[in-house]
Structures are given as C-alpha cells and as structure tokens.
Amino acid sequence: MAAETPPLSTPDLFRSLPDTPDLLPLAAGAAVLPGFVDEASAATCLVALRGVLNDAPLRHMVTPGGHRMTVAMSNCGPWGWTSSKTGYRYSRTDPESGRPWPAIPPVLRDIAERAAARVGFDTFHPDACLINRYRPGAKLSPHQDRDERALDQPIVSLSLGLPATFQFGGPARRTRLQRTVLESGDVVVWGGPSRLAYHGVLPLAEGRHPLTGACRINLSFRQV
C-alpha cells in the first residue's frame, strides 16, 4: 500500500499550538492530549472493543525478519494492517478468517476525529484502527508509519489501561527521541511535518489497571 512520500506542508497552525493543560505540543504538527478520554468513556471503548475482538481475535504477528512481535494485534475498519514474513501491508480481509475486518465502533471513530480536529486536522476520517495489546515487557521499537497512502492525514493514538513510556522523534532515525509517559485516556496526534516521525514504546512495566488489568491497550487510527 505504500506510495511515494508527498511533500508535507507546514502551515502556521502547526507552529503555534498553545501549551495548555489539555494540549501539550511535541513538535510541529504533533501533540499529546492528556486525559482526552475520561474513565467512563474509556470503559465504553473497551466494551465496544470486546465485540470487535470476538470477530477478529488478537494475535502475535511475525515480522518480515521472522520475529514474533511482543505486542498482540488486531484491526477494525475497512482496512487492517498485517505483518508476515512476506512484508507489511494493508488488507481488506483478516488473513486468519478470510472475512472483512469488523467495522470501527462509532464511539472510537468519534474520539479519533475529535482528537485530530483538536490538533488542527479537521478532515481526518479513519478507515483503519490498529488494536495493540501490551503486556509487561512488550515494546514497540522506534519506526515510521509509512504504509499509508494518505500521508497528508495524521496518526491518532489512544492509550487505555497501564501507563506506557512513549518515544517520539523526527523524520530521521538519528533524531533524539523525547520520552512522554502516557496514562489511560491520553491521546497523541501527529501529522503534517511530523507525520513520518520515528516513534516507539519502551517495555511496559508491571502493574494492574482497574479497566484493563495487567495490560495496556493502544488504538492507532489511520487514513489509508
């Protein structure tokens, strides 16, 4: 699904995001929205996810290098991201069942679109939601999200459950990575000049959360 990278614009909006209690800029076009989803809404999200995961259970995918991912994954929406020894790609169907991926629940779509608009991306309409479950020790190595064609649209990432240390850098691998602790209900949005920023998650620490138990759920919304 990857295409040539288009030039990414840098409108003045991305240079003037205010640093407020509900919006913490990371870089041009990137910000954390602390507590964007309250606990009651987070619980509603998790109920909606149960139906999705009944149809498309979590699984540990394999990288093109043959390594089993420590993060368990699934998808919802018209497109789902998959990884195998043959490469990374988006697919209309779940390769394990052969059926279309479940739809994105309206409550999740609404959160993603409102969060994107809060950071200035008011035309964002996700058609893919990657569901990631982190158990203690699971991590995500720094990488770029570049398998989407719509690189003019942001990534919106919602954290539920245990806190995690999020790493965020720039479009070059050598750029120093900032570290930010994400709590349940926090949302990160990055796009525009930061759309191809390297990012990752450090190994998840042991713990228990009232909503998710001994794990963290991350929802990553994209426009493919």
C-alpha positions in Angstrom: 0.0 0.0 0.0 3.0 2.3 0.4 3.4 5.1 -2.1 5.9 7.8 -2.8 6.1 10.3 0.1 4.4 13.6 -0.9 5.8 16.9 0.4 4.3 17.6 3.9 3.1 21.1 4.4 3.9 23.2 7.4 1.0 25.7 7.9 1.3 28.3 10.6 -1.1 26.4 12.7 1.5 23.7 13.4 4.0 26.3 14.6 1.6 27.9 17.1 -0.1 25.1 19.1 -0.7 26.5 22.6 0.9 24.7 25.5 -2.2 24.2 27.7 -3.3 21.6 30.3 -5.3 19.8 27.7 -2.8 20.1 24.8 1.0 19.6 25.1 2.9 20.1 21.9 5.6 17.6 21.0 6.8 19.0 17.7 5.3 20.8 14.6 2.0 19.1 13.9 2.3 16.8 17.0 0.7 17.0 20.4 -0.4 15.0 23.4 -4.0 15.5 24.6 -3.8 14.4 28.3 -7.0 12.8 29.7 -8.9 13.4 26.4 -11.0 10.3 27.2 -12.4 10.1 30.7 -12.7 6.8 32.6 -16.3 6.3 31.9 -15.8 6.8 28.1 -12.7 4.6 28.3 -14.9 1.8 29.8 -17.3 2.3 26.9 -14.5 2.0 24.4 -13.4 -1.3 26.0 -16.9 -2.7 25.8 -17.1 -1.8 22.1 -13.7 -3.5 21.6 -14.9 -6.8 23.0 -17.3 -7.2 20.1 -14.5 -6.4 17.6 -12.1 -8.9 19.2 -14.7 -11.6 19.2 -14.8 -11.4 15.4 -11.1 -10.7 14.9 -9.1 -12.0 17.9 -5.7 -10.6 19.0 -2.7 -12.4 17.6 1.1 -12.1 17.6 2.1 -11.3 14.1 5.5 -12.1 12.6 7.9 -9.5 11.1 9.4 -9.9 7.7 12.6 -10.9 9.5 10.8 -13.8 11.1 10.5 -12.4 14.6 7.3 -12.8 16.7 6.0 -9.4 17.8 5.7 -8.9 21.6 2.6 -6.8 21.0 -0.6 -8.7 20.2 -2.6 -7.1 17.4 -5.9 -7.0 15.6 -7.8 -4.4 13.5 -11.1 -2.8 12.8 -12.3 -0.7 9.9 -12.3 -1.2 6.1 -8.5 -1.8 6.1 -6.4 -3.8 8.5 -2.6 -3.7 8.9 -0.8 -7.0 8.8 2.7 -8.3 9.1 4.2 -11.6 7.9 7.4 -13.0 6.5 6.4 -11.6 3.1 6.2 -8.0 4.4 3.9 -5.3 5.9 0.6 -4.4 4.1 -3.0 -3.3 4.5 -5.7 -5.8 3.6 -9.4 -5.7 3.3 -9.8 -9.1 5.0 -8.5 -10.8 8.1 -5.9 -13.3 6.8 -6.8 -15.7 9.7 -10.6 -15.9 8.9 -10.8 -14.6 5.3 -13.6 -12.3 6.4 -13.7 -8.5 6.3 -12.4 -6.8 9.4 -15.1 -5.6 11.8 -16.2 -2.0 11.5 -14.8 0.7 13.7 -17.2 1.3 16.5 -18.8 4.8 16.3 -17.6 5.7 19.8 -14.0 5.1 18.7 -14.4 6.9 15.4 -15.8 9.9 17.2 -12.9 10.1 19.7 -10.3 9.8 16.9 -11.9 12.5 14.7 -12.4 14.9 17.7 -8.8 14.5 18.8 -7.5 15.1 15.3 -9.6 18.2 15.0 -8.2 19.5 18.3 -4.7 19.5 16.8 -5.9 21.1 13.6 -6.6 18.0 11.3 -10.4 18.5 10.9 -10.7 16.4 7.7 -9.4 13.2 9.3 -11.7 10.2 8.8 -10.0 7.0 9.8 -10.5 3.9 7.7 -8.2 1.7 9.8 -7.8 1.2 13.5 -4.9 -1.0 14.7 -5.6 -2.6 18.1 -2.5 -3.3 20.1 -2.3 -5.1 23.5 0.8 -4.7 25.6 1.6 -7.0 28.5 4.5 -6.3 30.8 7.8 -6.5 28.9 6.1 -5.8 25.5 7.6 -2.9 23.5 7.5 -1.3 20.1 10.8 -0.4 18.5 11.2 3.1 17.0 9.8 3.2 13.5 7.9 5.3 11.0 4.3 4.7 9.9 4.6 4.9 6.1 2.4 2.1 4.7 -0.5 4.5 4.2 -1.1 6.4 1.0 -2.8 9.3 2.8 0.3 10.8 4.3 -1.4 14.2 4.5 -3.6 12.8 7.3 -2.4 12.3 10.9 -2.0 9.3 13.1 -4.2 9.3 16.2 -3.2 7.1 19.1 -5.4 6.4 22.1 -4.0 4.8 25.3 -6.1 2.7 27.6 -5.0 0.9 30.8 -1.5 0.7 32.2 0.8 3.7 31.6 3.5 3.5 29.0 6.6 5.5 28.0 6.1 6.8 24.5 9.1 7.8 22.5 8.8 10.5 19.8 11.5 11.8 17.5 11.7 13.3 14.0 11.8 12.1 10.4 15.4 11.0 10.7 16.3 8.0 12.7 19.2 9.8 14.3 16.9 12.5 15.9 16.9 12.3 19.6 13.7 10.7 21.0 11.6 12.5 23.5 10.0 10.4 26.3 6.5 11.0 27.5 4.5 8.9 30.0 1.1 8.2 28.6 -1.7 7.5 31.0 -5.1 5.8 30.3 -7.2 8.2 28.3 -4.3 10.2 26.8 -4.3 10.7 23.0 -1.3 11.5 20.8 -1.8 13.1 17.4 1.0 13.6 14.9 0.8 14.7 11.3 1.9 17.4 8.8 5.7 17.9 9.2 5.7 15.3 11.9 3.7 12.6 10.0 6.8 10.5 9.4 8.4 11.0 12.8 10.1 7.9 14.4 8.2 6.8 17.5 8.0 3.7 19.7 7.1 2.4 23.2 9.6 1.3 25.9 9.0 -2.1 27.5 5.8 -2.0 29.6 6.3 -2.1 33.3 4.4 -4.5 35.6 1.2 -3.3 37.1 -2.6 -3.5 37.1 -5.2 -1.1 36.0 -8.9 -1.1 37.0 -10.1 -1.2 33.4 -7.6 -3.5 31.7 -5.9 -5.5 34.4 -2.2 -6.3 33.7 -2.1 -4.8 30.2 -2.2 -1.6 28.1 -4.5 -1.3 25.0 -3.4 1.1 22.3 -5.7 2.1 19.4 -3.9 3.6 16.4 -6.2 5.3 13.9 -5.1 5.9 10.3 -6.5 7.0 7.0 -5.1 4.6 4.5 
